[in-house]
Amino acid sequence: MFDTSPHRWHPIAASSDLVSRHVFHGQLLGREFAVWRADDGFVNVWENRCLHRGVRLSIGINDGRELKCQYHGWRYANRTAGCTYIPAHPADAPARTITNRTFAAVERYGMVWSAEQPEGEVPAVAGMEEGGQLVLRPIPLNASADRVVEHLKSYAFAPSAALDAQPVEMAVEGGGAFSVALLARADGAATRAAFFVQPVDSGRSVIRGMLDALPDGADRVTVLRHHNQRLTELRERIEREAARLPAPEPMQPAIVPVSAELAEMPELTPSGRKAALRVQVARKWQAAEGIAALELRTVNGVLPTFQPGAHIDLHLPNGLVRQYSITNGPGETDRYVIGVKREAASGGGSACVHDTLRVGDVLAISEPRNNFPLRRDAVRTLFIAGGIGITPLLSMALALDHSALSYRLHYFAQAESQMAFADRLAELKGNLVPHLGLSPEATQEKLRETLSGYVPGMHVYLCGPGPMLEAARAIARDCGWPESAVHFEYFKNTHEIDDSSSFEVALARSCVTLQVPAGRTILDVMREAGIDMPSSCEQGACGTCLATVIEGEPDHQDVYLNDAEKRSNTKIMTCVSRAKSARLVLDL
């Protein structure tokens, strides 16, 4: 039996197999792979199954940035293989744990190499110059890899510059458990060949070969035909021999469930907010007047998957934690790009980003959270951005634009110089509608014009200054938009918080009852009691610390819940909201 080590690199495809917007079905040691090249050139090697129903992703749709399963339309991101969209739950952001299994990929000698748990480097071939070799057509055969390797040692061919020469002197120059290096000499000409045997299964293999660079005067097609004929004859001999032997049992690769527990546990910062990732400022530039843009790249590993509308907590050198939306388009998973507006009354966050951060600085950030998810099932989508509110909506617009879905992005700013990320906005072409220098009254008129003509199935996404969002929500209500179709995200909670009440909170799942005194939040008290509750902005704007109310009447003081959600009294933002009743029971 041949070596089935999961640590050994094997070729699983030719680089030429990875045609643009195509998915290649690769196989190795009984395991199937979906192999595809994204538009940015990255080669993805994934477990060949959708996490939903196990359908092969090799029959999926490669849109250049994401891979879409043909069965129920689940989408997975380039690089991370994290799920970005589930059509059956269009209003929800998929959990970060919904991530397919990925495998390492290296391109060398015109081939794609992979392994389950690769160690060391891809095999090098002495005397074979990388980049100048001629890759031969792969030859699949029904025989074990060790049998194929033995027969390849006796493979005979003519040098590329003397295909009709007789006799030919053959020599085995090297090899290993899955490879053979040969040298052919005749009439003063010589050609090196290297063959790697891909063990598809216990009784199936693929011969992947290459020759050193063609000499002047050699015809490429003639050389390829010469080897195709000889390798085909070799295959027939090997298969005849293998057919006389008992068929080996097929390999059964272990399908390992992907679990969040496999990830490194994040550490807690003094504020209780998690900063699981370390990133480096790879680039800093002016995205518009008064707006700094940061490109953040991972220090180690791969950045977690995000969906349009997601944000991160940025832990700044001065100890402050601030929330910023990720502006990337779909499939741009090797970096996070954020935009930060300099605030005249900065509490130290925006000033630190503008004045202190430099290229090369290492920062702690949270994993992406998405409490402002994008639906992709709308008959038409409107985006309405005010100022720096463009950041989450830009990511959403780029996603819909790439999928050719119907949308319009209305961008309100004081001047063209204050429109952030002009290069990305240019990609949206006629779907971008700027509104510049409007007074508050003219802005409201334009909002009314934009929001008129609602039809069922439309959705609108709002992000910008508080007064603009309040006006837009009121106008949408007057124009007949249902609350379920109006999605919004505030920069911050501008409401004055009344924390003078005291009340009791019972945590049903934890069997703990806590007293919340005046001046303290539910979130603070829970943390003191050792209850780990996620949070981000801690001012009632982002939705991260949302909890379900089982009993009692909340005193809503947030800007995250819509009016219908507040009236239902079934949800509460634990960072700012309190209780009107003497007792609240939460599903925590």
C-alpha positions in Angstrom: 0.0 0.0 0.0 1.3 3.4 -0.9 2.0 6.2 1.6 -1.3 8.0 2.5 0.3 10.6 4.7 -1.8 13.8 5.0 1.4 15.9 5.2 2.7 15.2 1.7 2.2 17.8 -1.0 0.5 16.5 -4.2 -0.5 18.2 -7.4 -4.3 18.2 -7.7 -4.8 20.3 -10.8 -3.0 22.1 -13.5 -3.0 25.9 -13.4 -4.7 25.9 -16.8 -7.6 23.9 -15.2 -8.5 27.0 -13.2 -10.4 28.8 -16.0 -11.9 32.2 -15.1 -15.2 31.9 -13.3 -14.9 28.1 -13.3 -14.8 25.5 -10.5 -12.5 22.5 -10.9 -13.3 19.1 -9.2 -10.0 17.9 -7.6 -9.4 14.7 -5.8 -6.7 13.4 -3.5 -6.6 10.3 -1.3 -10.3 9.8 -1.5 -11.2 13.4 -0.7 -12.9 15.7 -3.1 -12.0 19.4 -3.5 -13.7 22.4 -5.1 -10.7 24.3 -6.6 -11.3 27.8 -8.0 -9.4 30.9 -8.8 -10.9 34.2 -7.7 -10.7 37.4 -9.7 -7.9 38.6 -7.5 -5.8 35.6 -8.4 -6.2 33.7 -5.1 -6.5 29.9 -5.5 -9.1 28.4 -3.2 -9.1 24.7 -2.3 -12.1 23.7 -0.3 -13.9 20.6 1.0 -16.2 19.8 -2.0 -19.5 20.1 -0.1 -21.9 22.8 0.8 -22.4 23.0 4.6 -26.2 23.0 4.2 -27.0 19.8 2.3 -23.6 18.5 1.2 -24.1 19.3 -2.5 -20.8 19.4 -4.4 -19.5 23.0 -4.6 -17.6 22.0 -7.8 -20.9 22.4 -9.6 -21.4 25.8 -8.0 -21.1 29.2 -9.5 -17.8 31.1 -9.3 -18.7 34.8 -9.6 -15.0 35.8 -9.1 -15.5 36.9 -5.5 -17.8 34.3 -4.0 -18.8 30.7 -4.7 -22.5 30.0 -4.8 -24.0 26.6 -4.2 -26.4 25.6 -7.0 -28.9 23.9 -4.6 -30.1 26.5 -2.1 -27.9 29.5 -3.1 -25.6 29.6 0.0 -22.7 31.9 -0.8 -19.1 31.5 0.5 -16.3 34.1 0.5 -13.0 34.0 -1.4 -10.1 33.0 0.9 -12.1 32.4 4.1 -14.8 30.0 2.8 -17.1 31.7 5.3 -20.8 31.9 4.5 -21.8 35.4 3.4 -25.5 34.8 2.5 -28.3 32.3 3.1 -31.3 33.0 0.8 -33.7 31.3 3.2 -32.8 33.8 5.9 -32.2 37.0 3.9 -32.6 39.3 6.8 -29.9 37.6 8.9 -26.1 37.7 8.8 -24.8 34.1 8.8 -22.9 33.1 11.9 -19.1 33.1 11.7 -19.0 29.4 12.5 -20.6 28.6 9.1 -17.3 28.2 7.4 -16.2 25.5 5.0 -13.0 23.6 5.5 -10.1 25.0 3.5 -6.8 23.5 2.4 -3.4 25.0 1.6 -2.7 25.7 -2.1 0.6 26.4 -3.8 1.2 27.0 -7.6 4.4 25.6 -8.9 5.6 24.2 -12.2 2.2 25.1 -13.8 0.4 22.9 -11.2 -1.7 23.5 -8.1 -0.5 21.5 -5.1 -2.3 20.8 -1.9 -2.6 18.4 1.0 -4.7 17.9 4.1 -2.1 19.0 6.6 1.0 19.9 4.4 4.4 20.1 5.9 7.6 21.4 4.3 7.9 22.7 0.8 6.5 21.6 -2.5 9.0 19.1 -4.1 11.7 20.7 -6.2 12.9 19.2 -9.5 16.6 19.5 -10.1 17.4 21.0 -13.4 13.8 22.1 -14.1 13.4 25.8 -14.3 10.1 27.0 -12.8 8.1 29.0 -15.3 9.7 27.7 -18.5 8.5 24.1 -18.4 5.9 22.6 -20.7 3.1 21.0 -18.7 1.7 17.8 -20.3 -1.9 16.7 -20.4 -2.9 14.8 -17.3 -3.5 11.1 -17.7 -6.1 9.6 -15.4 -5.9 5.8 -14.9 -7.5 3.0 -12.9 -4.4 1.8 -10.9 -2.8 2.5 -7.6 -0.2 5.3 -7.4 2.7 2.9 -6.4 2.1 0.7 -9.4 2.0 3.8 -11.7 5.3 5.1 -10.3 7.0 1.8 -11.0 5.9 1.7 -14.6 6.9 5.4 -15.1 10.5 4.5 -14.4 10.6 2.6 -17.7 8.7 5.3 -19.7 10.6 6.1 -22.9 10.3 9.2 -25.0 12.4 11.2 -27.5 14.0 14.6 -26.8 11.9 17.5 -27.9 14.4 18.6 -30.5 14.8 15.1 -32.0 11.4 13.4 -31.9 12.3 11.0 -34.7 15.7 10.0 -33.3 16.6 6.4 -32.8 17.8 5.0 -30.5 17.1 7.0 -27.4 19.1 6.7 -24.3 16.9 6.9 -21.1 18.1 7.5 -17.6 16.2 7.8 -14.3 17.6 10.9 -12.6 15.6 10.8 -9.4 12.3 10.3 -7.8 10.3 9.5 -4.7 7.3 7.7 -3.5 5.1 9.6 -6.0 7.5 11.0 -8.6 10.0 10.1 -11.3 12.6 12.3 -13.0 13.8 11.1 -16.4 16.4 12.2 -18.9 16.2 11.4 -22.6 19.2 11.8 -25.0 19.5 11.2 -28.7 21.4 12.8 -31.6 23.0 15.4 -29.3 19.7 16.5 -27.9 18.4 16.1 -24.4 15.1 16.6 -22.6 14.3 16.3 -18.9 10.9 15.2 -17.8 9.4 15.0 -14.3 6.2 13.0 -13.5 4.1 13.3 -10.4 1.5 10.7 -9.6 -1.6 12.1 -7.9 -3.2 9.4 -5.7 -6.9 10.0 -6.3 -8.0 6.9 -4.5 -6.6 3.5 -3.6 -7.2 2.3 -7.2 -7.2 5.5 -9.2 -4.4 7.9 -10.1 -3.5 10.8 -12.3 -0.1 11.2 -14.1 0.9 14.8 -14.1 4.1 15.5 -16.1 6.2 18.3 -17.4 9.2 18.8 -19.6 11.9 21.4 -19.4 11.7 24.4 -21.7 11.3 23.7 -25.4 14.4 24.3 -27.4 14.4 26.6 -30.4 12.7 25.0 -33.4 10.7 22.5 -31.5 7.0 22.5 -32.2 4.9 22.6 -29.0 1.9 20.7 -30.5 4.0 18.0 -32.0 5.8 17.5 -28.7 2.5 17.3 -26.8 1.1 14.7 -29.2 4.3 12.6 -28.9 3.9 12.3 -25.1 0.1 12.0 -25.2 0.5 8.9 -27.5 3.2 7.3 -25.4 1.5 8.0 -22.1 -1.7 6.6 -23.4 0.0 3.4 -24.4 1.6 3.3 -20.9 -1.8 3.8 -19.3 -3.3 0.9 -21.3 -0.5 -1.4 -20.1 -0.8 -0.4 -16.5 -4.6 -0.8 -16.5 -4.5 -4.2 -18.1 -2.1 -5.3 -15.4 -4.2 -3.7 -12.6 -7.4 -5.3 -13.9 -6.0 -8.8 -13.2 -5.7 -8.0 -9.5 -8.4 -7.7 -6.8 -9.9 -4.2 -6.6 -8.7 -2.4 -3.5 -11.2 -0.9 -1.1 -11.9 2.8 -1.8 -10.6 5.3 0.7 -13.0 6.9 3.1 -11.8 10.4 4.1 -12.9 11.7 7.4 -15.3 14.6 7.2 -14.3 16.9 10.1 -17.1 19.2 11.3 -16.0 22.8 11.3 -16.3 24.1 14.9 -15.8 27.5 16.4 -14.1 25.7 19.3 -11.1 25.0 17.0 -10.3 28.7 16.9 -8.1 30.4 19.5 -10.1 31.8 22.4 -10.2 35.6 22.3 -8.8 37.6 25.1 -10.8 40.1 27.1 -9.8 43.7 27.2 -10.2 45.7 30.4 -13.5 47.1 29.1 -14.8 43.6 28.6 -14.9 44.0 24.9 -13.2 41.2 22.9 -10.2 42.0 20.7 -9.5 38.6 19.2 -7.5 39.8 16.2 -4.2 41.6 15.5 -3.9 43.7 12.3 -1.4 46.0 10.9 -2.1 49.3 9.2 -0.9 48.5 5.6 -2.1 51.8 4.1 -3.5 55.1 5.2 -4.8 57.8 2.9 -7.3 60.6 2.7 -10.6 59.1 1.4 -12.2 62.5 1.3 -11.9 65.9 3.0 -11.7 65.2 6.7 -12.0 61.4 6.3 -9.0 59.1 6.8 -9.1 55.6 5.3 -7.2 52.6 6.8 -6.4 49.3 5.1 -5.9 46.7 7.8 -4.2 43.4 7.1 -3.8 40.4 9.4 -0.6 39.9 11.3 -1.2 36.1 11.4 -3.6 33.7 9.7 -6.7 34.8 7.7 -9.1 37.5 8.5 -12.6 36.3 9.5 -15.4 36.4 7.0 -17.7 39.4 7.0 -20.9 40.4 5.3 -22.0 43.7 3.9 -23.0 46.0 6.8 -20.5 44.5 9.2 -18.4 46.5 11.6 -15.3 46.0 13.8 -14.3 47.4 17.2 -11.0 49.2 16.8 -8.9 49.3 20.0 -6.8 52.4 19.7 -3.4 53.2 21.2 -4.9 55.7 23.6 -7.1 53.0 25.2 -10.4 54.0 23.5 -12.6 51.5 21.6 -14.4 52.8 18.5 -16.7 51.0 16.0 -16.1 51.4 12.2 -17.9 49.7 9.3 -16.0 47.6 6.8 -16.3 49.2 3.3 -15.0 46.2 1.3 -16.9 44.7 -1.6 -17.6 41.0 -1.9 -14.6 38.7 -2.0 -12.2 41.3 -0.8 -11.2 39.1 2.2 -7.5 39.8 2.5 -8.0 43.1 4.2 -10.5 45.3 6.0 -10.9 48.9 4.8 -12.5 51.5 7.1 -13.2 55.2 6.9 -12.9 57.5 9.9 -14.3 61.1 9.9 -12.5 63.7 12.0 -15.0 64.9 14.5 -14.7 68.5 15.7 -15.8 67.5 19.2 -13.8 64.2 19.1 -13.6 62.3 22.4 -10.2 61.1 21.3 -11.1 58.4 18.8 -11.1 60.1 15.5 -8.3 62.4 16.5 -6.1 59.4 17.4 -6.8 57.7 14.0 -6.0 60.9 12.1 -3.1 62.2 14.1 -1.4 59.2 15.7 -1.9 56.0 13.6 0.8 55.3 11.1 1.4 52.7 8.4 3.0 49.7 10.1 1.2 50.1 13.5 -0.3 46.9 14.9 -3.8 47.2 16.4 -6.2 45.0 18.2 -9.7 44.6 16.7 -12.7 42.5 17.3 -14.1 39.9 14.9 -16.6 41.5 12.5 -20.2 41.8 13.8 -23.2 42.4 11.6 -26.3 43.9 13.2 -27.1 45.7 9.9 -27.3 42.9 7.4 -28.2 43.3 3.8 -31.1 41.4 2.2 -30.4 40.3 -1.4 -34.0 39.3 -2.2 -35.5 42.8 -2.6 -37.2 43.7 -5.9 -35.3 47.0 -5.6 -33.0 48.4 -2.9 -32.5 52.0 -2.0 -29.4 53.2 0.0 -29.5 56.6 1.6 -26.2 57.8 3.1 -25.4 61.0 4.9 -21.7 61.9 5.1 -19.6 59.2 6.7 -22.7 57.0 6.7 -21.6 55.9 3.3 -19.2 53.3 4.9 -21.6 50.4 5.5 -23.8 51.2 2.5 -20.8 51.2 0.1 -20.1 47.6 1.0 -23.7 46.8 0.4 -23.9 48.6 -2.9 -20.8 46.9 -4.2 -22.3 43.5 -3.3 -25.5 44.2 -5.2 -23.7 45.8 -8.1 -21.5 42.7 -8.5 -24.6 40.5 -8.5 -26.4 42.8 -11.0 -29.3 43.3 -8.6 -31.4 46.4 -8.8 -30.4 49.3 -6.4 -29.7 53.0 -6.2 -27.3 54.7 -3.8 -28.3 58.3 -2.8 -25.3 60.0 -1.2 -25.9 63.3 0.7 -22.8 65.4 1.4 -21.9 69.1 1.6 -19.5 69.0 -1.4 -18.0 66.5 -3.8 -14.7 66.8 -2.0 -16.5 65.3 1.1 -17.7 62.2 -0.8 -15.6 59.3 0.6 -14.0 56.6 -1.4 -14.5 58.2 -4.8 -12.6 55.4 -6.6 -15.1 52.8 -5.3 -18.1 55.0 -5.9 -17.0 55.2 -9.5 -17.6 51.5 -9.8 -21.3 52.0 -9.2 -21.6 54.2 -12.3 -25.3 55.2 -12.9 -26.5 53.7 -9.7 -24.9 56.5 -7.6 -27.0 59.6 -7.1 -25.1 62.4 -5.3 -27.0 65.2 -3.5 -24.6 68.0 -2.6 -24.8 71.1 -0.5 -28.5 70.8 0.4 -30.1 72.7 3.3 -32.0 70.6 5.9 -35.3 71.6 4.3 -34.0 70.7 0.8 -32.7 67.4 2.2 -36.1 66.5 3.5 -37.7 67.3 0.2 -35.2 65.2 -1.7 -35.8 62.4 0.8 -39.5 62.6 0.2 -38.9 62.4 -3.5 -36.6 59.5 -3.1 -38.9 57.5 -0.9 -42.1 58.0 -2.8 -43.4 55.3 -5.0 -42.9 52.3 -2.6 -43.9 49.0 -3.9 -44.0 45.7 -2.0 -40.7 43.9 -2.0 -38.6 47.1 -1.9 -36.1 47.8 1.0 -34.3 50.9 2.1 -31.1 51.2 4.1 -30.3 54.4 6.0 -27.1 55.5 7.6 -26.0 59.0 8.5 -26.5 61.8 11.2 -29.2 61.3 13.7 -31.5 64.1 12.5 -31.3 62.9 8.9 -32.2 59.4 9.9 -35.1 60.5 12.1 -36.5 62.6 9.1 -36.0 59.7 6.6 -37.7 57.2 8.9 -40.7 59.6 9.4 -40.9 60.3 5.6 -40.7 56.5 4.8 -43.6 55.9 7.2 -45.6 58.7 5.6 -44.9 57.2 2.1 -46.2 53.8 3.1 -43.0 51.9 3.8 -43.6 49.1 6.4 -41.1 49.2 9.3 -39.8 45.7 8.2 -38.6 47.3 5.0 -36.8 50.2 6.6 -33.3 49.4 7.9 -31.1 51.9 9.7 -27.9 52.4 11.5 -27.0 55.4 13.7 -23.5 56.7 14.2 -24.2 57.1 17.9 -27.0 57.5 20.4 -27.8 61.2 20.7 -30.6 60.6 23.2 -30.1 61.8 26.8 -29.9 58.6 28.9 -31.9 58.6 32.2 -30.1 56.1 34.5 -31.8 57.2 37.7 -34.0 54.1 38.1 -33.1 50.9 40.0 -34.7 47.5 39.4 -34.1 43.8 39.5 -33.0 41.6 36.6 -33.4 37.9 36.6 -31.3 35.9 34.1 -33.5 32.8 33.3 -30.8 30.6 31.8 -28.2 31.4 34.4 -30.5 31.2 37.4 -29.1 34.4 38.7 -31.0 37.5 40.0 -29.1 40.8 40.0 -29.9 44.3 41.4 -29.3 47.1 39.0 -28.8 50.4 41.0 -29.1 53.9 39.6 -26.1 55.0 37.6 -25.2 51.4 36.5 -26.2 49.6 33.4 -27.6 46.0 33.1 -24.5 45.2 31.1 -22.1 46.5 33.8 -23.9 44.5 36.5 -24.0 41.3 34.5 -20.2 41.5 33.8 -19.5 42.0 37.5 -21.4 38.8 38.1 -19.3 36.9 35.6 -21.9 36.8 32.9 -20.1 37.1 29.5 -22.2 39.4 27.3 -20.9 40.6 24.0 -20.9 44.3 23.3 -19.5 46.9 21.0 -20.6 50.5 21.0 -22.1 50.4 24.5 -24.4 53.4 23.7 -27.4 51.6 22.2 -26.6 52.1 18.6 -25.1 48.9 17.2 -27.3 46.0 18.6 -24.5 43.8 19.8 -25.7 43.5 23.4 -29.3 42.8 22.5 -31.2 40.5 24.9 -34.6 38.9 24.8 -37.2 40.0 27.4 -39.3 37.2 28.9 -41.1 39.2 31.5 -41.3 42.9 32.5 -41.5 46.2 30.7 -38.3 47.7 29.3 -37.5 51.4 29.3 -36.1 51.7 25.8 -33.3 54.3 25.5 -31.5 53.0 22.4 -31.6 54.0 18.7 -31.2 50.4 17.4 -34.7 48.9 17.8 -37.4 50.2 15.5 -40.7 51.5 16.8 -42.5 48.1 16.4 -39.8 46.3 18.2 -39.9 48.7 21.1 -43.7 48.4 21.3 -43.5 44.6 21.5 -41.3 44.9 24.6 -39.6 41.6 23.7 -36.0 43.0 23.2 -33.7 45.2 25.2 -30.3 46.8 24.7 -28.5 46.0 27.9 -26.0 48.8 27.6 -28.4 51.7 27.9 -32.0 50.6 28.4 -33.5 50.0 31.8 -36.8 48.8 33.3 -40.1 50.6 33.9 -41.3 47.6 35.9 -39.7 46.6 39.2 -38.3 43.4 37.6 -37.1 42.2 34.2 -36.6 38.5 33.3 -34.1 38.1 30.4 -33.4 35.0 28.3 -29.7 34.9 29.4 
